[in-house]
Amino acid sequence: MGKTTHQLVIPDTGEVVGSLYEGDRIYRGKSDDYLKSTIELNKGEPYAKLYMRPMFALARALSGSELQMVYYLLSYLSYDSGIVMNANGKPLSRQIIAQDINLAVKTVDKILQSLHSKQVIGKHNNGREVHFTMNPWLFMRGKRINKTLYEFFKNSRWAKVYDIKRGESNGDHKKE
């Protein structure tokens, strides 16, 4: 058990009947009702989240082949760093992408360059390798991103959909 953070006391008598410790959670009846009335779909299957506000503008901005590439890249999106990589931690190369989706490397390069110019992905040189990241204002895995990824995309057109100074949405749906 961790450090005691709260004590449970009977108000009328002042008797201490229990304690809450760091990491404890309170489980309420409504939680139980919710869990009994819902099911967890595709348990254990990896997923990425996308943000709703910029999606219509993104769909208008991308071609069909660019959207297909985004869907493909999403299946390799990593937590925190936003790097497109295999489960073994090795970033996906242009050659592997081309082989997986049965396109010429030149065609893959053209699509990736277009996505980069539209600020959907980032392109980063690491020695002889090129790493790709996905814009976290559009897609991410988990709840948090590292500061490098934030800095890289904070001035993208997709980040401007949100008021990043306050960390809230700006409420203007037409500002894309």
C-alpha positions in Angstrom: 0.0 0.0 0.0 1.0 3.5 -0.7 0.8 6.7 1.3 -2.6 7.4 3.0 -4.2 10.4 1.2 -7.7 10.4 2.8 -9.5 8.8 5.7 -13.1 7.7 5.6 -15.0 9.0 8.6 -18.6 8.5 9.8 -19.8 12.1 10.1 -22.1 11.6 13.1 -19.5 9.7 15.3 -16.2 10.8 13.9 -15.1 7.1 13.7 -12.5 6.4 11.1 -13.7 3.4 9.1 -11.2 3.2 6.3 -8.5 4.9 4.3 -7.7 5.8 0.7 -4.2 5.4 -0.6 -2.3 6.8 -3.5 -3.6 5.2 -6.7 -7.0 4.2 -5.2 -10.1 5.0 -7.1 -13.7 5.3 -5.9 -16.0 2.9 -7.7 -19.6 4.2 -7.8 -22.9 2.4 -8.5 -23.3 4.4 -11.7 -20.0 3.1 -12.9 -21.2 -0.5 -12.4 -24.5 0.3 -14.2 -22.6 1.8 -17.1 -20.2 -1.2 -17.3 -23.2 -3.7 -17.3 -25.0 -1.8 -20.0 -22.1 -1.5 -22.5 -19.6 -3.8 -24.1 -15.9 -3.3 -24.9 -15.4 -3.7 -28.7 -12.2 -5.2 -30.2 -10.5 -5.6 -26.8 -6.8 -5.6 -27.1 -6.8 -4.3 -30.7 -4.6 -1.2 -31.2 -6.3 2.0 -32.1 -5.4 5.6 -32.9 -7.6 8.6 -32.1 -8.5 11.4 -34.5 -9.8 14.8 -33.6 -13.2 15.7 -35.1 -12.8 19.4 -35.6 -10.3 19.4 -38.5 -11.5 16.2 -40.2 -13.8 17.8 -42.7 -11.1 20.3 -43.8 -8.6 17.4 -43.9 -10.9 15.3 -46.1 -11.3 18.3 -48.5 -7.5 18.9 -48.5 -6.4 15.3 -49.3 -6.7 13.2 -52.4 -7.9 9.7 -52.3 -4.4 8.2 -52.5 -3.3 10.6 -49.7 -6.2 9.5 -47.5 -5.3 5.9 -48.2 -1.7 6.6 -47.2 -2.9 8.3 -43.9 -5.0 5.2 -43.1 -2.0 3.0 -43.7 0.4 5.1 -41.6 -2.1 5.3 -38.7 -1.6 1.5 -38.2 2.0 2.2 -37.4 1.6 5.4 -35.2 3.6 5.2 -32.0 2.7 6.5 -28.6 4.2 9.8 -27.3 6.6 10.4 -30.2 4.1 10.2 -33.1 6.8 8.4 -35.1 5.5 5.9 -37.8 7.2 2.7 -36.7 7.0 -1.0 -36.6 6.2 -2.8 -33.3 9.9 -3.6 -32.9 10.6 0.2 -32.6 12.2 0.6 -36.0 10.8 3.5 -38.0 9.0 2.6 -41.2 11.1 3.3 -44.4 9.8 4.5 -47.7 10.9 1.1 -49.2 8.9 -0.9 -46.7 5.8 1.3 -47.2 6.1 0.8 -51.0 6.5 -2.9 -50.6 3.5 -3.2 -48.2 1.1 -1.3 -50.3 2.4 -2.5 -53.7 3.5 0.9 -55.1 6.7 2.2 -56.6 9.0 4.0 -54.1 8.7 7.1 -56.4 4.9 7.1 -56.0 5.2 6.6 -52.2 7.7 9.5 -52.1 5.3 11.7 -54.1 2.4 11.0 -51.7 4.5 11.4 -48.6 5.9 14.7 -49.9 2.4 16.0 -50.6 1.3 15.0 -47.0 4.3 16.7 -45.7 3.6 19.9 -47.6 0.0 19.8 -46.3 1.4 19.5 -42.7 -0.3 16.1 -42.1 3.0 14.4 -41.5 6.5 15.5 -40.5 9.6 14.3 -42.3 12.8 14.1 -40.2 16.3 13.2 -41.3 18.2 11.0 -38.8 21.6 10.3 -40.4 20.9 8.3 -43.5 17.3 7.4 -42.4 14.2 9.4 -42.8 11.6 9.2 -40.1 8.0 10.2 -40.4 5.7 11.6 -37.7 2.0 12.2 -37.8 0.5 15.6 -36.8 -0.9 15.2 -33.3 -3.5 17.9 -33.9 -5.0 15.4 -36.3 -4.1 11.9 -34.9 -2.4 10.4 -31.9 -2.2 7.4 -29.7 -2.5 7.8 -25.9 -3.2 11.0 -24.0 0.2 12.8 -24.2 2.8 13.6 -26.7 6.5 14.5 -26.2 7.6 18.1 -26.3 9.6 17.7 -29.5 6.5 16.5 -31.4 4.5 19.4 -30.0 7.2 21.9 -31.0 7.4 20.5 -34.5 3.7 20.8 -35.3 2.5 23.7 -33.0 2.4 26.2 -35.9 0.8 23.9 -38.4 -2.5 24.8 -40.0 -4.1 22.0 -38.1 -2.9 23.3 -34.7 -4.4 26.7 -35.6 -7.8 25.1 -35.4 -7.3 25.1 -31.7 -6.3 27.9 -29.3 -3.0 26.4 -28.2 -2.2 29.3 -25.8 -4.9 28.1 -23.5 -5.0 24.5 -24.5 -8.7 24.8 -25.4 -10.5 24.8 -28.7 -11.3 28.3 -29.9 -14.8 27.5 -30.9 -14.5 28.8 -34.4 -15.3 25.8 -36.7 -14.7 27.9 -39.9 -11.1 29.0 -39.1 -9.5 26.3 -41.3 
